[in-house]
Amino acid sequence: MVKVQVKWQGKKFDVDVDTTQPAEVFKTQLYSLTSVAPERQRILVKGGQLKDDTPMGSLGLKENAVLMMMGTVGELPKPPPEQTKFVEDMTDNEVAQALAIPAGLTNLGNTCYMNATLQCLKAVPELKQALDDFQPPAVSTSASASASTDNKRSLVLSLRSLFTQLNESGEGVPPMVFLHVLRQLFPKFAEQDRQSGGFRQQDAEECWNELLTTLDLALQPSDASPSVVERYMSGQMQTTWSTAEAPEEPSTVHHERFRKLDCHIDKSVNYLSQGIAKGLEQKIEKRSDTLGRNAEYTAVSKIARLPEYLTVAYNRFFWKASESVEAKIVKSVKFPLDLDVSEFCTPELQQKMRPVKQHVRNLEDRKAAERKAAAKRPRIDGSSDGSSDGAQASASVSSEKQEDAAPFVLDPELKADVGCNPSGMYELVGLVTHIGRTANSGHYIGWVRKEKGVGGKEPEGKGVPETRHWWYKFDDDDVSMVTDEEILRLCGGGDWHTAYVTLYRAKKLE
């Protein structure tokens, strides 16, 4: 790694050059700093202009060497207007743009674990806003602290740039700069496969955890208020330790933050709620001061604070010593599109959430009745979709609106807690799935929910689901649309894509 200075339009930029990579990666780094697209950059080096395929190690760069770059920010000349094309004559990229399908991420060699994770995290708008608002910290006087801060800052800046490219592109985006920074910060993700010589497949959940840990630290406001990760994606767990071997010994209670719930899987677990329940109770042997010896303790955890976005990780991999691999549990574990976790909360939190939870239920019942009434309302041609009269159904819905109009009382503490879920009720908005039999093989895919009429241009034409929402399937840079039916098939039970990480969002209160 060599640090150089790049001069462009009177400005200087310090850039860490990975001498093991081609110039294309270096140009992409400059793109994130200057917004000059790689194809518009002219970088002068000994021997002429730097080409994309030139190995950076061949340039003999010295520490703090100065390079000159020429190029302007702006769009490339636009091609002449295209003639009307039929769908069968379009490229995959043209079809994606016509249907307003979002851009995917190019697989750069077993990077599907990262691609799927990033597409799901991008579904959290508060995180995207925090990235946009990020102001790099002041330079530290400590060399070690400065290096750590620089790495975290680079991760945030490269992720912000990558999300911007995804929002603006109509085709697959190669995440070269972000991947480079990720591997600098976490060398594990740069492990080589001895057999193939390429990069090894990595664990998507591990990538998810490392990213959120880093973003939690890097996006910490200067006023010591909670970061976006702590506020919107972290909860509070209350764990009570006790032992039946010493009933007179007082129980001990601990509070700690959590960013995910674990779904433990064994033969008895068929549903997500069962797996979560198993994950909230554990037994461990430790020393008892009362008994003067080791005793078996039971730790029972209850949720004391729920975040707006709740991550659930499925414990599907275990070490299989006979084959020396992280083998996969393929057992089917059904997960719901709507999740109520209030049963896992402390009695105090349940009491605070009770009126809000009832309000959300009333709201959903009312919306369901409105949809039913709309389906039964007579059509223009005089026909009807149901046997009941549309006017009567509408009157019934109007009556329900009056009944549900009574305001609910939101607990003051929940009202003041920005980023919490005050009802305990969630809806599924993202998944990372895995197909394969071991943790270091197979393939990961991201699935993200899209609400109809919310956010940007709406897809049109054949292939658009006739639903209130649908899902985008991010198979690296191959993006397609699916419905709830296909999502519910991702519960496992065979050699098909299996839910590994699920992301739930708090239900709206209006």
C-alpha positions in Angstrom: 0.0 0.0 0.0 1.5 3.4 -1.0 0.0 6.8 -0.2 0.1 9.3 -3.1 -1.2 12.8 -3.8 -3.4 13.4 -6.8 -3.7 17.0 -8.2 -6.9 17.9 -10.0 -8.2 21.4 -10.8 -6.1 23.1 -8.1 -7.1 20.5 -5.4 -5.0 17.8 -3.8 -6.3 14.4 -2.7 -4.5 11.8 -0.6 -5.1 8.4 -1.9 -4.0 5.0 -0.6 -2.9 2.9 -3.7 -3.2 -0.8 -3.5 -0.2 -1.9 -5.6 -1.7 -5.4 -6.1 -4.7 -4.0 -8.0 -5.0 -2.7 -11.6 -5.4 1.0 -12.4 -9.1 0.5 -12.9 -9.5 0.2 -9.1 -7.4 3.4 -8.5 -9.6 5.3 -11.0 -12.7 4.2 -9.2 -11.2 5.5 -5.9 -10.7 8.9 -7.6 -14.3 8.8 -8.9 -15.6 8.6 -5.3 -13.4 11.6 -4.4 -13.8 13.8 -7.4 -17.0 12.6 -9.2 -15.0 12.4 -12.4 -16.1 9.1 -14.1 -13.1 6.7 -14.7 -13.6 6.9 -18.5 -13.2 10.7 -18.3 -10.0 10.6 -16.3 -6.6 11.3 -17.8 -3.9 10.4 -15.3 -0.3 11.2 -16.3 2.4 8.8 -15.3 5.9 8.0 -16.5 5.5 6.7 -20.0 2.3 8.5 -20.8 -1.4 8.1 -19.8 -2.5 5.6 -17.2 -4.5 2.7 -18.8 -7.2 0.7 -16.9 -5.3 -2.6 -17.1 -2.0 -1.3 -16.0 -0.8 -3.0 -12.7 -0.3 -0.2 -10.1 2.7 -2.2 -8.8 4.5 -1.7 -12.1 4.6 2.1 -11.8 7.2 2.1 -9.0 5.3 4.7 -7.0 7.0 6.1 -4.0 5.4 7.4 -0.8 3.8 10.8 -1.3 4.4 10.8 -5.0 2.4 13.4 -6.9 0.2 12.5 -9.8 -1.6 14.8 -12.2 -5.2 14.1 -13.3 -7.2 15.8 -15.9 -10.9 15.4 -16.6 -14.2 17.1 -16.0 -17.4 16.2 -14.1 -20.4 15.9 -16.3 -22.4 13.6 -18.4 -20.9 12.0 -21.5 -22.4 13.1 -24.8 -25.9 11.8 -25.1 -26.6 9.4 -28.0 -29.3 10.4 -30.6 -32.9 9.6 -29.6 -33.6 5.8 -29.9 -36.3 4.4 -32.0 -39.2 2.6 -30.3 -38.2 -0.9 -29.4 -40.2 -4.0 -28.5 -39.4 -5.8 -25.2 -38.0 -8.8 -27.1 -35.5 -6.5 -28.9 -34.3 -4.9 -25.7 -31.2 -5.8 -23.7 -31.5 -6.8 -20.1 -30.4 -3.3 -19.0 -33.0 -1.6 -21.2 -35.8 -3.8 -19.9 -34.7 -3.0 -16.3 -34.8 0.7 -17.0 -38.2 0.5 -18.8 -39.6 -1.3 -15.8 -37.9 1.0 -13.3 -36.1 -2.0 -11.8 -33.3 -0.9 -9.4 -29.7 -1.7 -10.2 -27.9 -4.7 -8.9 -24.3 -5.3 -7.8 -21.7 -7.0 -9.9 -20.2 -10.2 -8.4 -16.4 -9.6 -8.2 -15.6 -13.2 -7.4 -17.6 -14.8 -4.5 -18.8 -11.4 -3.3 -22.5 -12.4 -3.4 -22.5 -12.5 0.5 -21.6 -8.7 0.4 -24.0 -7.8 -2.4 -27.0 -9.4 -0.8 -26.2 -7.7 2.6 -25.8 -4.3 1.0 -29.1 -4.5 -0.9 -30.9 -5.3 2.3 -29.2 -2.5 4.4 -30.1 -0.1 1.6 -33.7 -0.7 2.4 -33.3 1.3 5.6 -33.8 5.0 4.6 -32.6 6.3 7.9 -29.2 4.7 7.3 -29.0 6.2 3.8 -29.8 9.6 5.2 -27.1 9.3 7.9 -24.6 8.4 5.2 -25.5 11.4 3.2 -25.2 13.7 6.3 -21.9 12.2 7.4 -19.1 14.7 8.0 -15.6 13.2 8.2 -14.0 13.6 11.7 -11.0 15.8 12.3 -7.5 14.3 11.7 -6.2 12.6 14.9 -2.7 13.2 16.1 -2.3 9.5 17.0 -1.0 7.4 14.1 -2.8 4.2 15.2 -6.0 6.1 16.0 -5.8 8.0 12.7 -5.4 4.8 10.7 -8.4 3.3 12.4 -10.5 6.5 11.9 -9.4 6.7 8.2 -10.5 3.1 7.5 -13.9 3.7 9.1 -14.3 7.0 7.2 -13.3 5.4 4.0 -15.9 2.6 4.5 -18.7 5.2 5.1 -17.7 7.4 2.1 -17.4 4.4 -0.2 -20.7 3.0 1.0 -22.4 6.4 0.5 -20.9 6.6 -3.0 -22.0 3.1 -3.8 -25.6 3.7 -2.7 -25.7 6.9 -4.8 -24.5 4.9 -7.9 -27.2 2.3 -7.3 -29.9 4.9 -7.2 -28.7 6.6 -10.4 -27.7 3.5 -12.5 -29.8 1.4 -14.7 -27.4 -1.5 -14.8 -25.2 -3.5 -12.5 -22.7 -1.5 -10.5 -19.3 -3.0 -9.7 -18.6 -2.3 -6.0 -14.8 -2.3 -6.4 -13.9 0.6 -4.1 -16.2 -0.5 -1.3 -14.9 -4.1 -1.6 -11.3 -2.8 -1.5 -12.0 -0.8 1.7 -14.0 -3.7 3.3 -11.0 -6.1 2.8 -8.6 -3.5 4.2 -10.7 -3.1 7.3 -11.6 -6.8 7.6 -8.8 -9.0 6.1 -10.9 -12.1 6.6 -13.0 -11.1 3.6 -9.8 -11.2 1.5 -9.1 -14.9 2.2 -7.9 -16.9 -0.8 -9.2 -20.3 -1.7 -6.2 -22.6 -2.0 -7.9 -24.9 -4.6 -9.2 -22.3 -7.0 -6.8 -19.5 -6.3 -9.6 -17.0 -6.1 -11.3 -15.4 -3.1 -13.2 -17.6 -0.7 -17.0 -17.4 -0.2 -17.7 -15.6 3.1 -20.6 -15.6 5.6 -23.3 -13.0 4.9 -24.4 -12.7 8.5 -20.8 -12.0 9.6 -20.6 -9.3 6.9 -23.9 -7.9 8.2 -22.6 -7.8 11.8 -19.2 -6.2 10.9 -20.8 -3.5 8.7 -23.3 -2.5 11.4 -20.6 -2.5 14.1 -18.4 -0.2 12.0 -21.2 2.1 11.0 -22.4 2.3 14.6 -19.0 3.7 15.5 -18.3 5.8 12.4 -21.7 7.5 12.3 -21.7 8.4 16.0 -22.6 12.1 16.2 -20.2 14.5 17.8 -22.6 15.4 20.6 -22.6 11.8 21.9 -26.2 11.1 21.0 -27.1 7.7 19.7 -25.9 6.7 16.2 -28.4 5.8 13.5 -27.6 2.1 14.1 -28.1 2.4 17.8 -31.3 4.4 17.4 -33.1 2.6 14.6 -31.5 -0.9 14.5 -30.6 -1.7 18.1 -32.7 -2.9 21.0 -32.2 -3.4 24.8 -32.2 -6.9 26.3 -32.8 -7.6 30.0 -31.4 -10.9 31.1 -32.1 -12.5 34.5 -29.7 -15.2 35.9 -30.8 -17.6 38.5 -30.0 -21.2 39.7 -32.4 -23.8 41.1 -29.5 -25.3 43.0 -29.5 -22.2 45.3 -33.1 -20.9 45.5 -32.1 -18.4 48.3 -29.5 -16.8 46.0 -30.8 -13.5 44.6 -31.2 -13.4 40.9 -28.9 -11.0 38.9 -30.3 -8.8 36.2 -28.1 -7.5 33.3 -29.0 -5.0 30.5 -27.2 -4.9 27.2 -27.7 -3.7 23.6 -28.5 -6.1 20.8 -28.7 -5.7 17.1 -30.2 -9.0 16.2 -32.3 -11.8 17.6 -31.2 -15.4 17.0 -33.5 -18.1 15.8 -32.2 -21.4 17.2 -33.0 -24.4 15.1 -33.4 -28.0 16.2 -35.9 -30.8 15.5 -38.7 -29.1 17.6 -38.5 -25.8 15.8 -40.9 -25.4 12.9 -41.7 -21.7 13.1 -39.6 -18.5 13.6 -41.3 -17.6 16.9 -40.3 -21.0 18.4 -36.6 -20.4 17.3 -36.6 -17.0 18.8 -38.0 -18.3 22.1 -35.2 -20.9 22.3 -32.6 -18.2 21.6 -33.8 -16.1 24.6 -33.2 -18.9 27.2 -30.0 -20.6 27.8 -28.3 -22.7 30.5 -24.7 -22.3 31.6 -22.4 -23.6 34.3 -20.6 -21.0 36.4 -19.4 -20.5 39.9 -22.0 -19.8 42.6 -20.7 -17.7 45.5 -23.5 -18.9 47.7 -22.7 -22.6 47.1 -18.9 -22.1 46.8 -18.9 -24.3 43.7 -20.0 -24.4 40.1 -23.8 -24.6 39.5 -26.1 -24.7 36.5 -27.6 -21.2 35.9 -30.6 -20.4 33.7 -30.5 -17.1 31.8 -33.9 -15.8 30.7 -33.8 -12.8 28.4 -36.7 -10.4 27.7 -36.7 -7.4 25.3 -36.8 -4.1 27.1 -36.6 -1.9 24.0 -37.5 -2.7 20.4 -35.9 -1.0 17.4 -37.8 0.2 14.4 -35.8 -2.3 12.3 -35.4 -5.7 13.7 -32.8 -8.2 12.4 -33.4 -11.9 12.9 -30.5 -14.3 12.2 -31.1 -18.0 11.6 -28.5 -20.3 13.3 -28.3 -22.7 10.3 -24.6 -23.6 10.3 -22.7 -25.8 12.7 -19.3 -27.4 12.8 -19.3 -30.9 11.4 -16.1 -32.4 12.7 -16.2 -35.5 10.5 -16.0 -33.4 7.3 -14.3 -30.3 8.8 -16.9 -28.0 7.4 -19.5 -25.5 8.6 -22.5 -27.7 7.6 -25.9 -26.3 7.0 -29.2 -27.2 8.7 -31.7 -27.3 5.8 -34.8 -27.9 8.0 -37.8 -25.8 7.1 -38.5 -22.9 9.5 -41.5 -20.9 8.5 -41.4 -17.1 9.0 -44.3 -14.7 8.8 -44.7 -11.6 6.6 -46.1 -9.9 9.8 -44.4 -10.6 13.0 -45.6 -9.8 16.6 -42.7 -10.0 19.1 -44.5 -8.5 22.1 -44.6 -12.0 23.8 -40.8 -11.8 24.1 -40.8 -8.4 25.8 -40.7 -7.5 29.5 -44.1 -7.1 31.2 -43.4 -3.4 31.6 -42.8 -2.9 27.9 -45.9 -5.1 27.1 -48.0 -2.8 29.2 -46.7 0.3 27.5 -47.3 -1.2 24.0 -50.7 -2.6 24.6 -52.8 0.4 23.4 -50.5 1.0 20.4 -50.7 -2.7 19.4 -54.5 -2.5 19.5 -54.5 0.6 17.4 -52.3 -1.0 14.7 -54.7 -4.0 14.6 -57.7 -1.7 14.3 -56.0 0.2 11.5 -55.2 -3.0 9.6 -58.8 -4.3 10.0 -60.1 -1.0 8.7 -57.8 -1.1 5.6 -58.8 -4.7 4.9 -62.5 -3.7 5.1 -61.8 -0.8 2.7 -60.1 -3.1 0.2 -63.0 -5.6 0.5 -65.5 -2.8 -0.1 -63.6 -1.6 -3.1 -63.6 -5.1 -4.6 -67.4 -5.4 -4.2 -68.2 -1.9 -5.5 -70.1 -2.0 -8.8 -68.0 -1.6 -11.9 -68.6 1.0 -14.7 -70.3 -1.7 -16.8 -72.8 -2.4 -14.0 -71.2 -5.8 -12.9 -70.0 -6.5 -9.4 -67.1 -8.5 -8.0 -69.2 -9.8 -5.1 -72.7 -10.6 -4.0 -72.9 -7.8 -1.4 -74.0 -4.4 -2.4 -71.0 -2.0 -2.7 -72.8 0.9 -1.1 -73.6 -1.1 2.0 -70.0 -2.3 2.3 -68.8 1.3 2.0 -71.3 2.4 4.7 -70.0 -0.4 6.9 -66.4 0.8 6.4 -67.4 4.3 7.2 -68.9 3.1 10.5 -65.7 1.3 11.3 -63.7 4.4 10.7 -65.8 6.3 13.3 -65.4 3.4 15.7 -61.6 3.4 15.3 -61.2 7.1 15.3 -60.7 7.3 19.1 -57.1 8.3 19.8 -54.8 5.8 21.5 -52.6 6.9 24.4 -48.9 6.6 23.5 -46.7 6.2 26.6 -44.5 9.3 27.1 -41.3 7.3 27.2 -42.1 5.5 23.9 -43.1 8.8 22.4 -39.7 10.3 23.3 -37.7 7.3 22.2 -37.0 8.1 18.5 -36.3 5.0 16.5 -38.2 2.5 18.7 -41.1 0.3 17.8 -43.9 1.2 20.2 -46.3 -1.6 19.1 -44.2 -4.7 18.9 -45.6 -5.5 15.5 -43.4 -5.7 12.4 -43.6 -6.4 8.7 -40.9 -8.2 6.6 -38.9 -5.8 4.3 -35.7 -7.7 3.5 -34.0 -11.1 3.4 -30.7 -12.6 2.8 -31.0 -16.2 1.6 -28.4 -18.9 1.1 -28.4 -21.9 -1.2 -25.8 -24.7 -0.7 -24.8 -27.1 2.0 -21.9 -25.3 3.7 -21.1 -21.8 5.0 -18.1 -21.4 2.7 -19.8 -22.5 -0.5 -23.1 -21.9 -2.3 -24.7 -18.6 -3.2 -26.4 -15.6 -1.4 -29.3 -13.5 -2.7 -30.9 -10.4 -1.3 -34.7 -9.8 -1.4 -36.2 -6.4 -0.7 -39.8 -5.3 -0.4 -41.2 -2.4 -2.5 -44.4 -0.6 -1.6 -46.6 0.4 -4.5 -46.7 4.1 -5.0 -43.7 4.8 -2.6 -40.3 6.0 -3.8 -39.4 6.9 -7.3 -40.7 5.9 -10.7 -43.3 3.1 -10.6 -42.8 0.0 -12.8 -45.4 -0.4 -15.6 -46.5 -3.0 -18.1 -46.5 -6.7 -18.3 -44.8 -8.5 -15.4 -45.7 -6.0 -12.7 -47.5 -7.8 -9.9 -51.1 -6.8 -9.2 -50.5 -6.3 -5.5 -50.1 -3.5 -2.9 -46.4 -4.4 -2.8 -43.9 -6.7 -4.4 -40.3 -7.8 -3.9 -37.1 -7.2 -5.8 -34.8 -10.3 -6.0 -31.2 -9.2 -6.1 -29.2 -12.1 -7.6 -26.0 -10.0 -7.8 -26.6 -7.8 -10.9 -29.6 -9.9 -12.1 -32.7 -8.1 -10.6 -36.2 -9.4 -11.0 -39.7 -8.9 -9.4 -41.5 -11.5 -7.3 -44.5 -11.6 -5.0 -45.2 -12.8 -1.4 -45.8 -16.3 -2.6 -42.2 -16.8 -3.7 -40.9 -15.1 -0.5 -42.8 -17.6 1.7 -41.1 -20.4 -0.2 -37.7 -19.3 1.3 -38.3 -21.1 4.6 -35.9 -24.0 3.8 -36.5 -27.8 3.8 -34.4 -28.7 0.8 -31.8 -27.5 -1.7 -33.5 -24.2 -2.5 -32.8 -20.6 -1.3 -33.2 -20.5 2.5 -33.8 -17.5 4.7 -30.6 -16.8 6.6 -31.1 -13.2 7.8 -34.5 -11.4 7.9 -35.1 -7.7 8.3 -38.4 -6.5 9.8 -39.7 -3.0 9.9 -42.1 -1.6 12.6 -45.6 -1.2 11.3 -46.9 2.3 10.7 -49.2 3.9 13.2 -51.2 5.7 10.6 
